[in-house]
Amino acid sequence: MPHTFHQLYYHFAWDTHSRDSLIDRAWRPELLAIINDEVKQRGGWPIRHNAMPDHVHLLVRLRPNAVVSEFIGEVKGATAFRTNRELKPRFRLKWQEGYGVVTLRKEELEKVSRYIDNQEDHHRKGRLSTVLELIETDEDDWPEGARRSKAP
C-alpha cells in the first residue's frame, strides 16, 4: 500500500497475570527493549513504552493492514516468552488475558508519550488517566444490536 495515507496510532495497556508485581526494576530496560524489538518484527513503529511492576503501556503506529488483536496478542506472547528465556526473572512473567487499546490522533502523541514516560510519578501521586489505564471494563458502549467479539 505505498500510496495509502494513514496515521494509525494506538495506545495499548496490559497487566501481568493477576496483576502481580512481576516486572522487576532491575530488568525493566531489557523488557522494554524486547517489546520494542517484537513490535518492529511485526511491522509496527514503537513510539513510547514503559512498564510498572504490574502492567505495561505501549504507544505504537501500525500499518493499515495490521489486525490489532493479532498484533498485540503476538507481541504479548513473544515478549513473555523471550523475557522468561533471556532474562530469567525470579518469578515467571505471564500476562493477564486481554488488553486495553485506544486510538489516537497525531496531535495527541506528545501528551500520551509524556503520560507513558511519567508512569511512576502518576502512580505515586494517584493521577491516573481513566482511559489510558483502562484494561478491563464491564461497561458496554457498543450500539444496540452490534455484535462484540472477545479480544485475545
PyRosetta script that sets phi, psi and omega in degrees:
from pyrosetta import init, pose_from_sequence

init()
pose = pose_from_sequence("MPHTFHQLYYHFAWDTHSRDSLIDRAWRPELLAIINDEVKQRGGWPIRHNAMPDHVHLLVRLRPNAVVSEFIGEVKGATAFRTNRELKPRFRLKWQEGYGVVTLRKEELEKVSRYIDNQEDHHRKGRLSTVLELIETDEDDWPEGARRSKAP")
pose.set_psi(1, 55.9)
pose.set_omega(1, -175.5)
pose.set_phi(2, -66.2)
pose.set_psi(2, -22.0)
pose.set_omega(2, -177.1)
pose.set_phi(3, -108.2)
pose.set_psi(3, 22.5)
pose.set_omega(3, -180.0)
pose.set_phi(4, -102.2)
pose.set_psi(4, 122.2)
pose.set_omega(4, 175.8)
pose.set_phi(5, -80.4)
pose.set_psi(5, 133.2)
pose.set_omega(5, 175.9)
pose.set_phi(6, -155.6)
pose.set_psi(6, 145.4)
pose.set_omega(6, 171.0)
pose.set_phi(7, -137.5)
pose.set_psi(7, 85.4)
pose.set_omega(7, -175.6)
pose.set_phi(8, -109.8)
pose.set_psi(8, 102.9)
pose.set_omega(8, -177.1)
pose.set_phi(9, -113.8)
pose.set_psi(9, 135.1)
pose.set_omega(9, -176.9)
pose.set_phi(10, -130.1)
pose.set_psi(10, 138.6)
pose.set_omega(10, 170.7)
pose.set_phi(11, -109.8)
pose.set_psi(11, 119.6)
pose.set_omega(11, 177.7)
pose.set_phi(12, -108.6)
pose.set_psi(12, 147.6)
pose.set_omega(12, 170.1)
pose.set_phi(13, -139.8)
pose.set_psi(13, 138.4)
pose.set_omega(13, 175.7)
pose.set_phi(14, -148.1)
pose.set_psi(14, 155.4)
pose.set_omega(14, -173.9)
pose.set_phi(15, -101.8)
pose.set_psi(15, 158.7)
pose.set_omega(15, 166.4)
pose.set_phi(16, -72.2)
pose.set_psi(16, 162.6)
pose.set_omega(16, 179.5)
pose.set_phi(17, -57.4)
pose.set_psi(17, 130.2)
pose.set_omega(17, -179.2)
pose.set_phi(18, 58.5)
pose.set_psi(18, 15.9)
pose.set_omega(18, -177.8)
pose.set_phi(19, 56.8)
pose.set_psi(19, 31.2)
pose.set_omega(19, 176.5)
pose.set_phi(20, -71.4)
pose.set_psi(20, 150.6)
pose.set_omega(20, 178.1)
pose.set_phi(21, -79.4)
pose.set_psi(21, 81.2)
pose.set_omega(21, -175.3)
pose.set_phi(22, -99.4)
pose.set_psi(22, -17.4)
pose.set_omega(22, -176.6)
pose.set_phi(23, -91.1)
pose.set_psi(23, 114.4)
pose.set_omega(23, -176.5)
pose.set_phi(24, -89.7)
pose.set_psi(24, 134.9)
pose.set_omega(24, 179.3)
pose.set_phi(25, -56.0)
pose.set_psi(25, -31.2)
pose.set_omega(25, -177.0)
pose.set_phi(26, -64.3)
pose.set_psi(26, -35.2)
pose.set_omega(26, -179.1)
pose.set_phi(27, -114.9)
pose.set_psi(27, 11.0)
pose.set_omega(27, 177.8)
pose.set_phi(28, -57.3)
pose.set_psi(28, -43.4)
pose.set_omega(28, 178.9)
pose.set_phi(29, -58.7)
pose.set_psi(29, -38.0)
pose.set_omega(29, 178.4)
pose.set_phi(30, -69.0)
pose.set_psi(30, -37.8)
pose.set_omega(30, 175.3)
pose.set_phi(31, -60.0)
pose.set_psi(31, -46.0)
pose.set_omega(31, -179.8)
pose.set_phi(32, -64.0)
pose.set_psi(32, -35.4)
pose.set_omega(32, 176.3)
pose.set_phi(33, -65.5)
pose.set_psi(33, -38.8)
pose.set_omega(33, 177.7)
pose.set_phi(34, -65.2)
pose.set_psi(34, -44.9)
pose.set_omega(34, 177.6)
pose.set_phi(35, -58.3)
pose.set_psi(35, -47.3)
pose.set_omega(35, 179.3)
pose.set_phi(36, -54.9)
pose.set_psi(36, -47.4)
pose.set_omega(36, -179.0)
pose.set_phi(37, -64.1)
pose.set_psi(37, -44.5)
pose.set_omega(37, -178.3)
pose.set_phi(38, -66.3)
pose.set_psi(38, -35.9)
pose.set_omega(38, 176.0)
pose.set_phi(39, -61.8)
pose.set_psi(39, -47.7)
pose.set_omega(39, -179.0)
pose.set_phi(40, -63.5)
pose.set_psi(40, -40.1)
pose.set_omega(40, 179.9)
pose.set_phi(41, -61.9)
pose.set_psi(41, -22.9)
pose.set_omega(41, -179.2)
pose.set_phi(42, -103.2)
pose.set_psi(42, 17.2)
pose.set_omega(42, 174.4)
pose.set_phi(43, 83.5)
pose.set_psi(43, 8.9)
pose.set_omega(43, 178.7)
pose.set_phi(44, -90.5)
pose.set_psi(44, 163.7)
pose.set_omega(44, 176.2)
pose.set_phi(45, -117.8)
pose.set_psi(45, 103.0)
pose.set_omega(45, -179.4)
pose.set_phi(46, -69.9)
pose.set_psi(46, 131.9)
pose.set_omega(46, 179.3)
pose.set_phi(47, -104.4)
pose.set_psi(47, -50.1)
pose.set_omega(47, 177.4)
pose.set_phi(48, -149.4)
pose.set_psi(48, 152.9)
pose.set_omega(48, 171.9)
pose.set_phi(49, -157.1)
pose.set_psi(49, 154.3)
pose.set_omega(49, 177.0)
pose.set_phi(50, -159.8)
pose.set_psi(50, 161.9)
pose.set_omega(50, -179.5)
pose.set_phi(51, -139.3)
pose.set_psi(51, 138.3)
pose.set_omega(51, 170.4)
pose.set_phi(52, -101.4)
pose.set_psi(52, 173.8)
pose.set_omega(52, -179.2)
pose.set_phi(53, -57.7)
pose.set_psi(53, -25.8)
pose.set_omega(53, -174.3)
pose.set_phi(54, -124.5)
pose.set_psi(54, 6.3)
pose.set_omega(54, 176.7)
pose.set_phi(55, -163.1)
pose.set_psi(55, 167.3)
pose.set_omega(55, -176.5)
pose.set_phi(56, -128.4)
pose.set_psi(56, 145.9)
pose.set_omega(56, 170.9)
pose.set_phi(57, -118.1)
pose.set_psi(57, 139.1)
pose.set_omega(57, 178.9)
pose.set_phi(58, -140.1)
pose.set_psi(58, 125.4)
pose.set_omega(58, 173.9)
pose.set_phi(59, -111.0)
pose.set_psi(59, 124.4)
pose.set_omega(59, -170.5)
pose.set_phi(60, -146.0)
pose.set_psi(60, 151.4)
pose.set_omega(60, 171.0)
pose.set_phi(61, -105.0)
pose.set_psi(61, 133.5)
pose.set_omega(61, -179.7)
pose.set_phi(62, -121.2)
pose.set_psi(62, 156.5)
pose.set_omega(62, 176.8)
pose.set_phi(63, -75.2)
pose.set_psi(63, 158.3)
pose.set_omega(63, -178.1)
pose.set_phi(64, -63.7)
pose.set_psi(64, -24.3)
pose.set_omega(64, -179.3)
pose.set_phi(65, -88.6)
pose.set_psi(65, 3.4)
pose.set_omega(65, 178.9)
pose.set_phi(66, -71.4)
pose.set_psi(66, 137.2)
pose.set_omega(66, 172.5)
pose.set_phi(67, -96.5)
pose.set_psi(67, 109.2)
pose.set_omega(67, -169.8)
pose.set_phi(68, -55.4)
pose.set_psi(68, -46.9)
pose.set_omega(68, -177.3)
pose.set_phi(69, -65.7)
pose.set_psi(69, -37.2)
pose.set_omega(69, 177.2)
pose.set_phi(70, -68.9)
pose.set_psi(70, -43.9)
pose.set_omega(70, -179.8)
pose.set_phi(71, -56.0)
pose.set_psi(71, -54.2)
pose.set_omega(71, -174.9)
pose.set_phi(72, -71.8)
pose.set_psi(72, -33.2)
pose.set_omega(72, 175.9)
pose.set_phi(73, -61.7)
pose.set_psi(73, -42.2)
pose.set_omega(73, 178.6)
pose.set_phi(74, -68.7)
pose.set_psi(74, -41.2)
pose.set_omega(74, 179.0)
pose.set_phi(75, -62.2)
pose.set_psi(75, -47.0)
pose.set_omega(75, 179.6)
pose.set_phi(76, -61.1)
pose.set_psi(76, -48.2)
pose.set_omega(76, -177.8)
pose.set_phi(77, -62.1)
pose.set_psi(77, -48.4)
pose.set_omega(77, -178.3)
pose.set_phi(78, -66.7)
pose.set_psi(78, -36.2)
pose.set_omega(78, 179.7)
pose.set_phi(79, -65.8)
pose.set_psi(79, -45.8)
pose.set_omega(79, 178.0)
pose.set_phi(80, -62.9)
pose.set_psi(80, -44.8)
pose.set_omega(80, -179.3)
pose.set_phi(81, -59.4)
pose.set_psi(81, -51.3)
pose.set_omega(81, -177.8)
pose.set_phi(82, -66.3)
pose.set_psi(82, -38.3)
pose.set_omega(82, 179.6)
pose.set_phi(83, -61.8)
pose.set_psi(83, -46.7)
pose.set_omega(83, -179.7)
pose.set_phi(84, -65.5)
pose.set_psi(84, -37.9)
pose.set_omega(84, -178.5)
pose.set_phi(85, -76.4)
pose.set_psi(85, -44.8)
pose.set_omega(85, -172.7)
pose.set_phi(86, -89.5)
pose.set_psi(86, -39.2)
pose.set_omega(86, -175.7)
pose.set_phi(87, -95.7)
pose.set_psi(87, -19.8)
pose.set_omega(87, 178.7)
pose.set_phi(88, 48.0)
pose.set_psi(88, 61.4)
pose.set_omega(88, -179.2)
pose.set_phi(89, -64.6)
pose.set_psi(89, 157.8)
pose.set_omega(89, -179.2)
pose.set_phi(90, -58.1)
pose.set_psi(90, -41.2)
pose.set_omega(90, 176.2)
pose.set_phi(91, -115.5)
pose.set_psi(91, 134.5)
pose.set_omega(91, -177.8)
pose.set_phi(92, -57.6)
pose.set_psi(92, 127.7)
pose.set_omega(92, 178.3)
pose.set_phi(93, -78.2)
pose.set_psi(93, 125.7)
pose.set_omega(93, 178.4)
pose.set_phi(94, -141.7)
pose.set_psi(94, 134.0)
pose.set_omega(94, -179.5)
pose.set_phi(95, -91.1)
pose.set_psi(95, 148.3)
pose.set_omega(95, 173.0)
pose.set_phi(96, -71.0)
pose.set_psi(96, 151.2)
pose.set_omega(96, 177.5)
pose.set_phi(97, -63.7)
pose.set_psi(97, 143.2)
pose.set_omega(97, 175.1)
pose.set_phi(98, 88.6)
pose.set_psi(98, -177.0)
pose.set_omega(98, -177.3)
pose.set_phi(99, -171.1)
pose.set_psi(99, 166.0)
pose.set_omega(99, 171.1)
pose.set_phi(100, -110.1)
pose.set_psi(100, 143.1)
pose.set_omega(100, 178.3)
pose.set_phi(101, -146.9)
pose.set_psi(101, 137.3)
pose.set_omega(101, 172.0)
pose.set_phi(102, -133.5)
pose.set_psi(102, 150.2)
pose.set_omega(102, 175.1)
pose.set_phi(103, -93.4)
pose.set_psi(103, 152.4)
pose.set_omega(103, -176.0)
pose.set_phi(104, -131.5)
pose.set_psi(104, 155.1)
pose.set_omega(104, 169.9)
pose.set_phi(105, -86.6)
pose.set_psi(105, 155.3)
pose.set_omega(105, 179.9)
pose.set_phi(106, -55.2)
pose.set_psi(106, -36.3)
pose.set_omega(106, -178.9)
pose.set_phi(107, -66.1)
pose.set_psi(107, -16.8)
pose.set_omega(107, -179.1)
pose.set_phi(108, -91.8)
pose.set_psi(108, -10.2)
pose.set_omega(108, -172.9)
pose.set_phi(109, -60.9)
pose.set_psi(109, -42.8)
pose.set_omega(109, -178.0)
pose.set_phi(110, -63.0)
pose.set_psi(110, -45.0)
pose.set_omega(110, -179.3)
pose.set_phi(111, -65.2)
pose.set_psi(111, -43.5)
pose.set_omega(111, -179.7)
pose.set_phi(112, -69.3)
pose.set_psi(112, -36.1)
pose.set_omega(112, 176.6)
pose.set_phi(113, -60.8)
pose.set_psi(113, -43.9)
pose.set_omega(113, 177.5)
pose.set_phi(114, -61.7)
pose.set_psi(114, -41.8)
pose.set_omega(114, 179.2)
pose.set_phi(115, -59.6)
pose.set_psi(115, -45.0)
pose.set_omega(115, -179.9)
pose.set_phi(116, -65.5)
pose.set_psi(116, -44.6)
pose.set_omega(116, -179.7)
pose.set_phi(117, -60.0)
pose.set_psi(117, -33.9)
pose.set_omega(117, -174.4)
pose.set_phi(118, -102.1)
pose.set_psi(118, 31.2)
pose.set_omega(118, -178.3)
pose.set_phi(119, -53.2)
pose.set_psi(119, -48.9)
pose.set_omega(119, -176.4)
pose.set_phi(120, -59.3)
pose.set_psi(120, -44.5)
pose.set_omega(120, -179.8)
pose.set_phi(121, -64.0)
pose.set_psi(121, -44.7)
pose.set_omega(121, 179.5)
pose.set_phi(122, -60.3)
pose.set_psi(122, -42.6)
pose.set_omega(122, -179.2)
pose.set_phi(123, -70.7)
pose.set_psi(123, -39.5)
pose.set_omega(123, 179.5)
pose.set_phi(124, -63.1)
pose.set_psi(124, -40.3)
pose.set_omega(124, -177.8)
pose.set_phi(125, -89.7)
pose.set_psi(125, -5.6)
pose.set_omega(125, -179.7)
pose.set_phi(126, 70.8)
pose.set_psi(126, 24.5)
pose.set_omega(126, 179.4)
pose.set_phi(127, -102.8)
pose.set_psi(127, 79.2)
pose.set_omega(127, -174.9)
pose.set_phi(128, -106.8)
pose.set_psi(128, 143.9)
pose.set_omega(128, 175.3)
pose.set_phi(129, -76.9)
pose.set_psi(129, 123.9)
pose.set_omega(129, 179.6)
pose.set_phi(130, -59.4)
pose.set_psi(130, -42.7)
pose.set_omega(130, -176.9)
pose.set_phi(131, -74.7)
pose.set_psi(131, -46.2)
pose.set_omega(131, -174.0)
pose.set_phi(132, -74.8)
pose.set_psi(132, -18.3)
pose.set_omega(132, 177.8)
pose.set_phi(133, -96.9)
pose.set_psi(133, -5.9)
pose.set_omega(133, -175.1)
pose.set_phi(134, -73.9)
pose.set_psi(134, 123.5)
pose.set_omega(134, 178.9)
pose.set_phi(135, -119.7)
pose.set_psi(135, -37.1)
pose.set_omega(135, 178.8)
pose.set_phi(136, -130.9)
pose.set_psi(136, 146.1)
pose.set_omega(136, 176.0)
pose.set_phi(137, -154.7)
pose.set_psi(137, 151.0)
pose.set_omega(137, 173.6)
pose.set_phi(138, -95.7)
pose.set_psi(138, -7.3)
pose.set_omega(138, 179.8)
pose.set_phi(139, -67.6)
pose.set_psi(139, 144.8)
pose.set_omega(139, 178.4)
pose.set_phi(140, -123.8)
pose.set_psi(140, 102.1)
pose.set_omega(140, -179.1)
pose.set_phi(141, -101.4)
pose.set_psi(141, 16.3)
pose.set_omega(141, 177.1)
pose.set_phi(142, -74.4)
pose.set_psi(142, 145.5)
pose.set_omega(142, 177.5)
pose.set_phi(143, -60.5)
pose.set_psi(143, 150.1)
pose.set_omega(143, 178.6)
pose.set_phi(144, -51.1)
pose.set_psi(144, 127.5)
pose.set_omega(144, 176.3)
pose.set_phi(145, 88.3)
pose.set_psi(145, -9.4)
pose.set_omega(145, 179.3)
pose.set_phi(146, -75.9)
pose.set_psi(146, 140.1)
pose.set_omega(146, 179.4)
pose.set_phi(147, -85.8)
pose.set_psi(147, 138.8)
pose.set_omega(147, 175.4)
pose.set_phi(148, -111.4)
pose.set_psi(148, 142.4)
pose.set_omega(148, 172.8)
pose.set_phi(149, -114.8)
pose.set_psi(149, 147.4)
pose.set_omega(149, -178.2)
pose.set_phi(150, -78.4)
pose.set_psi(150, 135.7)
pose.set_omega(150, 178.1)
pose.set_phi(151, -70.7)
pose.set_psi(151, 152.0)
pose.set_omega(151, 178.6)
pose.set_phi(152, -68.4)
pose.dump_pdb("model.pdb")
